[in-house]
């Protein structure tokens, strides 16, 4: 088995067919990361909104950066895609 096909089986987030970025997860680990992101975002909203919207924006930004970092590490390399294969 080649390392390229081995890498493909370990991808949590495949590339989108059109545009830049990642699509929906293909393995349970990716789904767990996505669910954790939304749960943590909801908890931050419940705690900080509406009293401290600035803190909520900071938390949401940090969570989003962490999600992108996981997608970058465990997904296909991001590049612009026009459909095709």
N, C-alpha and C positions, 0 to 999 in steps of 0.2 A: 504494500500500500504506500503510495507516495505521500509526502508531507503536505502537498497541496490538497489532496482529497481528504486527508486527515484533518487539516485546518478547516475545510468546508463543513465537516461534520460537527465541529466544535463551535460554529458560529451561533451566537444567541440572537443576533439581529441581522437579517439579510439586508442588502441594499434595496432601496426602492427601485421600481422599474423605470420611473420617470422622475427627473429632478435630482436633488442632492439630499443625502441623508439615508436613514434606515427605515425599514418597514416594521410590521408587527413581528414580535418574537416568534421563533420557530421551535424553541425548547422550553421546558418548564423553568429553567433558571432565568431566562429572559422575561418570562411572564411574572416570576417572583419579583424581579427588579422593578418592573413596571407597576405592579400592584403596590409594592412598598413605596414607590415614588408618590403615587396618588394618595395612599393612606397618610404618609407623612405630610403631604401638602394639605390635606383636609384637617389634620391635627393642628398644623400651624395656623390655618385659617380660623379654626375654632378658638384657638388661644389668643391670637393677636388681632383679629378683625372684630369689630371696627375700631377698637380703642387705639391700636398701634399699627396703622397701615404701613408705615415705613419699615418696621421690623418684619412684617409679613412679606413685603417685597424683597427684603434681604434674604429671608429664609427661602422663598420661592426661587430666587436667583441662585442661591447655593445648591438647592436640591436639583435645579435644572442643570447646573454645571456638573454635578456629580452624575446625573443620568447621561449626559453627553460623554463624560469620561468613560463610563461603563460601556456605552454603545461603541465608542471609539476602540476600546480595548478588546471587546468581545464580538464586534460586528465586522462586516466586510469593510474594506477600506473605502472611505467616502470619496465620491467623485460625481460629476454631473453625468447623468444617464438619460438617453433619449429613447428608451424602449428597448428594441433589439433583444438580444439574448441575455 
